[in-house]
Amino acid sequence: MMIWSILSVFVYILVVNQTSSTLDQRLVTYAERLREAFVHFPLPEQGYEEHLPSPPHQVGGTTYVPYLHELNEIAGSDHAFQWAVWRASNWKLLSSGDVSPTLERVLIAYAKKGNLKNLFNLHVGGQTYRFMQINSQHTGLVLQIFEDVSAQREVFQRLLIMLLFGGVAAVILSILGGYSLGLWTLRPLMAARRREREFTADLSHELRTPLTVMATNLELLLRHVDEPLAQHLPWIEGIYRETKRMTRMTEEILDMARLESGGFVELVDTDLSELADEVFALYEPVAEEKGLTLTVALEKDVHCMGDRTRLRQILFILLDNAIKYTDRGTIALQTQVRGNVAEIVVRDTGIGIRAEILPRVTERFVRAEPSRQRTTSSGLGLSIASRIVEAHQGRLFLKSTPGVGTEVKVRLPKSSA
């Protein structure tokens, strides 16, 4: 508003002053020419009408003489101006055009005041004139030059209205723009606050179940303190199982916090094929115990710049999920190079992921199949894997068909070594 106000005042004053200055300069120039004209064509003395080639005619109190055309030519033929000449002896009027009785009364009043050096605005009958007056001692005449500037004043008023409306529009647009810019600027903060609320709600929901199980089992134990401990091993096992689950969830949450803060990622040249082979050896017995076939296809020298511990964690998460959500069939682990990208691919023939859940499976506490593995899965695995991939400047792709299986691809920048 301050900038617009200052600019509007500057533009308005500049336009008004420039227009007025140009008009005044033209008016002064015209007055000088007209005064010279009347020096060459002085009005005769009394009875001058008798010596004219044709008699003059009158409209009101104004006398028109035949040589007005010659006077205007000498004065510069500027028909934008009007002039009036008074003889001081009898206050007779000679004019360049029609002068209304009201205007004539005002003009004669100013003529009788004497010499007026300054230009000023004259308001007569709803019209505005720019006016100046010169007294000629040589001819005994009072010369008045004026121009109707009502149109210019209307232009100034329209300019002022446009600037005012422009200011109002600028204020409205500034408010809307500022509001939109504020929302855009605050979007990351608002998203962070929303994620924080969602995380708190999800975490409280996840902790409620194990805490409830542990509290229930402890109450049952307290009710049977006189009985042998061996009779209540299922209750103790339930407490132990939920304690391990909460411990694992806490560690995963800490991992998420570290990854999101940008820590715990040390990039060094890493052979993905070698790392995948080590993890394959660990998970092959787990897959065989569940009756699954774990296959591996590893290209040689698949290198990337990465944190070996974190990349191992990605492989653990992907293979753990594949075994957990596959009841029968095959799980394939593959490493390969595609251009400047090193890839880790894990495919399974498991239950798959529903289309409505697939875009959200990398969010916290979202499970591929919420109704299954409720007590063993925290829903943080793929979220952690996604954060690790992002920390390595890579990308994670998921493709899944319910009842057919899931394919997860991790693409990491290839090492230059």
LOTI-18256 format. One record per residue (C-alpha): z, x, y. Coordinates in nm, 2 decimals. Layout:
PT:Z:X:Y
...
//
This chain:
PT:0.00:0.00:0.00
PT:0.08:0.28:0.24
PT:-0.25:0.46:0.17
PT:-0.45:0.14:0.21
PT:-0.26:0.04:0.53
PT:-0.32:0.38:0.69
PT:-0.69:0.38:0.58
PT:-0.74:0.02:0.70
PT:-0.58:0.10:1.04
PT:-0.79:0.41:1.07
PT:-1.12:0.23:0.98
PT:-1.05:-0.06:1.21
PT:-0.96:0.15:1.51
PT:-1.26:0.38:1.44
PT:-1.51:0.09:1.42
PT:-1.37:-0.09:1.72
PT:-1.35:0.22:1.94
PT:-1.69:0.35:1.83
PT:-1.86:0.01:1.90
PT:-1.67:-0.04:2.23
PT:-1.75:0.31:2.34
PT:-2.12:0.27:2.27
PT:-2.13:-0.06:2.44
PT:-1.94:0.07:2.75
PT:-2.17:0.37:2.78
PT:-2.48:0.14:2.76
PT:-2.32:-0.09:3.02
PT:-2.25:0.19:3.26
PT:-2.60:0.33:3.22
PT:-2.75:-0.01:3.28
PT:-2.53:-0.07:3.59
PT:-2.65:0.26:3.75
PT:-3.01:0.17:3.69
PT:-2.96:-0.18:3.83
PT:-2.78:-0.04:4.14
PT:-3.08:0.19:4.20
PT:-3.31:-0.11:4.16
PT:-3.13:-0.30:4.43
PT:-3.15:0.00:4.66
PT:-3.53:-0.02:4.63
PT:-3.53:-0.40:4.64
PT:-3.26:-0.50:4.89
PT:-3.21:-0.87:4.96
PT:-3.34:-0.96:5.30
PT:-3.13:-1.10:5.57
PT:-3.08:-1.47:5.65
PT:-3.38:-1.68:5.58
PT:-3.52:-1.45:5.31
PT:-3.63:-1.75:5.10
PT:-3.90:-1.83:5.37
PT:-4.07:-1.49:5.31
PT:-4.10:-1.52:4.93
PT:-4.44:-1.58:4.78
PT:-4.31:-1.90:4.62
PT:-4.00:-2.09:4.69
PT:-3.69:-2.02:4.48
PT:-3.53:-2.28:4.26
PT:-3.16:-2.34:4.21
PT:-2.95:-2.44:3.91
PT:-2.60:-2.51:4.02
PT:-2.52:-2.26:4.28
PT:-2.74:-1.98:4.14
PT:-3.06:-1.88:4.32
PT:-3.35:-1.75:4.12
PT:-3.61:-1.53:4.29
PT:-3.96:-1.45:4.16
PT:-3.91:-1.07:4.14
PT:-3.63:-1.08:3.88
PT:-3.88:-0.95:3.62
PT:-3.95:-0.64:3.83
PT:-3.58:-0.58:3.87
PT:-3.52:-0.60:3.50
PT:-3.81:-0.36:3.43
PT:-3.66:-0.11:3.67
PT:-3.32:-0.16:3.52
PT:-3.44:-0.08:3.17
PT:-3.54:-0.42:3.03
PT:-3.22:-0.45:2.84
PT:-3.19:-0.82:2.79
PT:-2.86:-0.79:2.60
PT:-2.69:-0.76:2.94
PT:-2.65:-1.01:3.22
PT:-2.61:-0.93:3.58
PT:-2.50:-1.11:3.89
PT:-2.54:-0.99:4.26
PT:-2.34:-1.13:4.54
PT:-2.40:-1.08:4.92
PT:-2.06:-1.02:5.06
PT:-2.15:-1.19:5.39
PT:-2.21:-1.54:5.25
PT:-2.14:-1.50:4.87
PT:-2.47:-1.62:4.76
PT:-2.55:-1.54:4.39
PT:-2.86:-1.38:4.24
PT:-2.84:-1.37:3.86
PT:-3.05:-1.26:3.56
PT:-3.00:-1.58:3.37
PT:-2.82:-1.91:3.36
PT:-2.46:-1.89:3.47
PT:-2.24:-2.19:3.40
PT:-2.03:-2.33:3.68
PT:-1.72:-2.21:3.50
PT:-1.85:-1.86:3.47
PT:-1.97:-1.86:3.83
PT:-1.63:-1.95:3.96
PT:-1.47:-1.66:3.76
PT:-1.74:-1.42:3.88
PT:-1.71:-1.50:4.25
PT:-1.33:-1.47:4.22
PT:-1.37:-1.12:4.09
PT:-1.64:-1.04:4.34
PT:-1.40:-1.12:4.62
PT:-1.14:-0.88:4.48
PT:-1.34:-0.58:4.58
PT:-1.44:-0.27:4.38
PT:-1.32:-0.28:4.01
PT:-1.37:0.06:3.85
PT:-1.25:-0.01:3.49
PT:-1.44:-0.21:3.23
PT:-1.24:-0.50:3.07
PT:-1.29:-0.81:2.86
PT:-1.34:-1.14:3.04
PT:-1.26:-1.46:2.86
PT:-1.44:-1.77:2.99
PT:-1.50:-2.10:2.82
PT:-1.43:-1.97:2.47
PT:-1.67:-1.68:2.52
PT:-1.57:-1.31:2.57
PT:-1.77:-1.08:2.80
PT:-1.75:-0.71:2.85
PT:-1.74:-0.68:3.23
PT:-1.78:-0.43:3.51
PT:-1.83:-0.46:3.89
PT:-1.97:-0.22:4.15
PT:-1.96:-0.27:4.53
PT:-2.26:-0.13:4.71
PT:-2.17:-0.03:5.07
PT:-2.53:0.06:5.14
PT:-2.67:-0.29:5.08
PT:-2.35:-0.50:5.12
PT:-2.38:-0.63:4.77
PT:-2.14:-0.68:4.49
PT:-2.30:-0.60:4.15
PT:-2.15:-0.74:3.83
PT:-2.28:-0.65:3.49
PT:-2.15:-0.82:3.17
PT:-2.25:-0.88:2.81
PT:-2.13:-1.15:2.57
PT:-1.93:-0.97:2.31
PT:-1.81:-1.27:2.12
PT:-2.03:-1.18:1.82
PT:-1.88:-0.83:1.81
PT:-1.53:-0.97:1.83
PT:-1.61:-1.20:1.54
PT:-1.73:-0.90:1.34
PT:-1.41:-0.72:1.42
PT:-1.21:-1.02:1.31
PT:-1.41:-1.05:0.98
PT:-1.35:-0.67:0.93
PT:-0.98:-0.72:0.98
PT:-0.97:-1.02:0.74
PT:-1.17:-0.81:0.48
PT:-0.92:-0.52:0.52
PT:-0.63:-0.76:0.48
PT:-0.78:-0.93:0.18
PT:-0.88:-0.60:0.04
PT:-0.52:-0.48:0.08
PT:-0.39:-0.78:-0.10
PT:-0.65:-0.73:-0.38
PT:-0.56:-0.36:-0.39
PT:-0.19:-0.44:-0.42
PT:-0.26:-0.69:-0.70
PT:-0.49:-0.45:-0.88
PT:-0.24:-0.17:-0.83
PT:0.04:-0.38:-0.98
PT:-0.18:-0.48:-1.28
PT:-0.31:-0.12:-1.32
PT:0.04:0.02:-1.29
PT:0.17:-0.22:-1.54
PT:-0.12:-0.14:-1.78
PT:-0.08:0.23:-1.73
PT:0.30:0.20:-1.78
PT:0.24:0.02:-2.11
PT:-0.01:0.28:-2.21
PT:0.22:0.56:-2.11
PT:0.52:0.41:-2.28
PT:0.33:0.32:-2.60
PT:0.44:0.63:-2.79
PT:0.80:0.57:-2.68
PT:0.78:0.21:-2.77
PT:0.62:0.30:-3.11
PT:0.90:0.55:-3.17
PT:1.16:0.29:-3.09
PT:0.99:0.04:-3.32
PT:0.98:0.29:-3.60
PT:1.34:0.38:-3.54
PT:1.44:0.01:-3.57
PT:1.22:-0.03:-3.88
PT:1.37:0.28:-4.03
PT:1.73:0.17:-3.96
PT:1.65:-0.18:-4.11
PT:1.48:-0.03:-4.41
PT:1.75:0.23:-4.47
PT:2.03:-0.03:-4.45
PT:1.83:-0.24:-4.70
PT:1.78:0.05:-4.94
PT:2.14:0.16:-4.92
PT:2.28:-0.19:-4.97
PT:2.17:-0.22:-5.34
PT:2.33:0.11:-5.47
PT:2.64:0.05:-5.26
PT:2.67:-0.30:-5.40
PT:2.62:-0.17:-5.76
PT:2.88:0.11:-5.71
PT:3.13:-0.13:-5.55
PT:3.09:-0.38:-5.83
PT:3.13:-0.12:-6.11
PT:3.43:0.03:-5.94
PT:3.60:-0.31:-5.91
PT:3.54:-0.37:-6.28
PT:3.70:-0.03:-6.36
PT:4.00:-0.10:-6.14
PT:4.05:-0.43:-6.33
PT:4.06:-0.24:-6.66
PT:4.26:0.07:-6.58
PT:4.48:0.03:-6.88
PT:4.18:0.03:-7.13
PT:4.02:0.35:-7.27
PT:3.76:0.51:-7.04
PT:3.50:0.53:-7.32
PT:3.48:0.15:-7.33
PT:3.35:0.14:-6.97
PT:3.09:0.42:-6.98
PT:2.81:0.18:-6.87
PT:2.99:0.11:-6.55
PT:3.05:0.48:-6.49
PT:2.69:0.55:-6.57
PT:2.58:0.29:-6.32
PT:2.79:0.45:-6.05
PT:2.66:0.80:-6.14
PT:2.30:0.67:-6.14
PT:2.32:0.51:-5.80
PT:2.50:0.81:-5.66
PT:2.21:1.03:-5.77
PT:1.97:0.79:-5.62
PT:2.15:0.79:-5.28
PT:2.17:1.17:-5.29
PT:1.80:1.19:-5.35
PT:1.73:0.94:-5.08
PT:1.94:1.14:-4.83
PT:1.76:1.46:-4.92
PT:1.42:1.29:-4.87
PT:1.53:1.14:-4.54
PT:1.64:1.49:-4.42
PT:1.30:1.62:-4.54
PT:1.13:1.35:-4.33
PT:1.33:1.44:-4.02
PT:1.25:1.81:-4.06
PT:0.88:1.75:-4.10
PT:0.86:1.51:-3.81
PT:1.04:1.77:-3.59
PT:0.77:2.03:-3.69
PT:1.00:2.26:-3.88
PT:1.01:2.39:-4.24
PT:0.64:2.46:-4.26
PT:0.54:2.83:-4.29
PT:0.17:2.88:-4.33
PT:0.05:3.16:-4.55
PT:-0.25:3.21:-4.77
PT:-0.19:3.00:-5.09
PT:-0.39:2.97:-5.41
PT:-0.39:2.59:-5.48
PT:-0.53:2.63:-5.83
PT:-0.25:2.87:-5.93
PT:0.01:2.64:-5.78
PT:-0.14:2.33:-5.94
PT:-0.14:2.50:-6.28
PT:0.23:2.58:-6.25
PT:0.31:2.21:-6.16
PT:0.09:2.09:-6.44
PT:0.29:2.29:-6.69
PT:0.61:2.12:-6.57
PT:0.47:1.77:-6.59
PT:0.27:1.79:-6.91
PT:0.58:1.73:-7.13
PT:0.69:1.44:-6.91
PT:0.35:1.27:-6.94
PT:0.34:1.32:-7.32
PT:0.69:1.17:-7.36
PT:0.55:0.85:-7.19
PT:0.24:0.86:-7.41
PT:0.00:0.96:-7.13
PT:-0.27:1.22:-7.13
PT:-0.25:1.47:-6.85
PT:-0.57:1.66:-6.79
PT:-0.64:1.94:-6.55
PT:-0.96:2.08:-6.39
PT:-0.90:2.37:-6.16
PT:-1.16:2.57:-5.97
PT:-1.09:2.94:-5.92
PT:-0.99:3.08:-5.58
PT:-0.91:2.75:-5.41
PT:-0.72:2.90:-5.12
PT:-0.57:2.74:-4.81
PT:-0.32:2.83:-4.53
PT:-0.01:2.65:-4.63
PT:0.36:2.64:-4.71
PT:0.39:2.71:-5.09
PT:0.71:2.51:-5.12
PT:0.58:2.21:-4.94
PT:0.25:2.21:-5.12
PT:0.44:2.22:-5.45
PT:0.63:1.92:-5.32
PT:0.31:1.73:-5.26
PT:0.20:1.79:-5.62
PT:0.54:1.68:-5.75
PT:0.52:1.36:-5.55
PT:0.16:1.28:-5.65
PT:0.21:1.35:-6.02
PT:0.55:1.18:-6.02
PT:0.40:0.86:-5.88
PT:0.10:0.87:-6.11
PT:0.33:0.90:-6.42
PT:0.57:0.64:-6.29
PT:0.30:0.37:-6.22
PT:0.08:0.44:-6.53
PT:0.18:0.28:-6.86
PT:-0.11:0.40:-7.06
PT:-0.42:0.61:-7.02
PT:-0.50:0.93:-6.84
PT:-0.38:1.13:-6.54
PT:-0.61:1.39:-6.40
PT:-0.52:1.68:-6.17
PT:-0.81:1.87:-6.00
PT:-0.85:2.13:-5.73
PT:-1.18:2.21:-5.57
PT:-1.36:2.35:-5.26
PT:-1.58:2.13:-5.05
PT:-1.73:2.33:-4.76
PT:-1.45:2.44:-4.54
PT:-1.20:2.22:-4.71
PT:-0.97:2.28:-5.01
PT:-0.90:1.96:-5.21
PT:-0.62:1.84:-5.44
PT:-0.72:1.53:-5.64
PT:-0.49:1.32:-5.86
PT:-0.64:1.03:-6.05
PT:-0.46:0.78:-6.28
PT:-0.53:0.47:-6.48
PT:-0.22:0.29:-6.37
PT:-0.14:-0.05:-6.22
PT:-0.31:0.04:-5.89
PT:-0.22:-0.07:-5.54
PT:-0.29:-0.41:-5.39
PT:-0.53:-0.42:-5.10
PT:-0.28:-0.56:-4.85
PT:-0.03:-0.28:-4.93
PT:-0.28:0.01:-4.95
PT:-0.29:0.08:-4.57
PT:0.09:0.09:-4.55
PT:0.18:0.30:-4.86
PT:0.24:0.61:-4.65
PT:0.50:0.43:-4.44
PT:0.87:0.47:-4.51
PT:1.02:0.26:-4.79
PT:0.69:0.10:-4.88
PT:0.63:0.10:-5.26
PT:0.29:0.06:-5.43
PT:0.44:-0.21:-5.66
PT:0.77:-0.34:-5.50
PT:0.87:-0.54:-5.81
PT:0.88:-0.23:-6.03
PT:1.08:0.09:-6.04
PT:1.33:-0.06:-5.80
PT:1.61:0.16:-5.89
PT:1.43:0.49:-5.93
PT:1.19:0.49:-5.64
PT:1.30:0.53:-5.28
PT:0.96:0.45:-5.13
PT:0.96:0.78:-4.93
PT:0.74:0.99:-5.16
PT:0.40:0.92:-5.01
PT:0.54:0.91:-4.67
PT:0.68:1.27:-4.71
PT:0.35:1.38:-4.87
PT:0.16:1.24:-4.57
PT:0.38:1.42:-4.32
PT:0.35:1.75:-4.51
PT:-0.03:1.71:-4.51
PT:-0.03:1.64:-4.13
PT:0.19:1.95:-4.08
PT:-0.09:2.15:-4.25
PT:-0.36:2.00:-4.02
PT:-0.50:1.82:-4.33
PT:-0.57:1.46:-4.43
PT:-0.46:1.24:-4.72
PT:-0.70:0.97:-4.86
PT:-0.60:0.69:-5.09
PT:-0.84:0.48:-5.30
PT:-0.70:0.23:-5.55
PT:-0.81:-0.08:-5.75
PT:-0.54:-0.30:-5.90
PT:-0.54:-0.28:-6.28
PT:-0.79:0.01:-6.28
PT:-0.61:0.30:-6.12
PT:-0.55:0.51:-5.81
PT:-0.71:0.83:-5.67
PT:-0.53:1.04:-5.41
PT:-0.72:1.32:-5.23
PT:-0.55:1.58:-5.02
PT:-0.78:1.78:-4.80
PT:-0.66:2.10:-4.64
PT:-0.83:2.36:-4.42
PT:-0.97:2.64:-4.64
PT:-0.82:2.98:-4.60
PT:-1.06:3.25:-4.46
PT:-0.93:3.50:-4.72
//
